[in-house]
Amino acid sequence: MKPDDTPAAPYDQAPEWVEIIKRAYRSHEPFDFSGVSYRFKNMISRPASLQLPHPVFRNAAVGPPGADRGR
């Protein structure tokens, strides 16, 4: 949640989501994350990724901002 406890718009959350996913795939040890939309303690992804630096991942969106990012 944002500091005022109102949910962030999905497109505002996307950069944090991407950062968390990339970091989880690359990290060999648990890590903490504290952002505007997401907070985790001792986050770790198992099994570890064999594809480096991380597997390809996609997040689909149907609105114009999401479609524009995918181009």
Summary of the structure (lengths in Angstrom):
residues: 71
radius of gyration: 13.8
end to end distance: 28.7
largest distance: 39.6
contacts: 146
relative contact order: 0.19
helix: 32%
strand: 13%
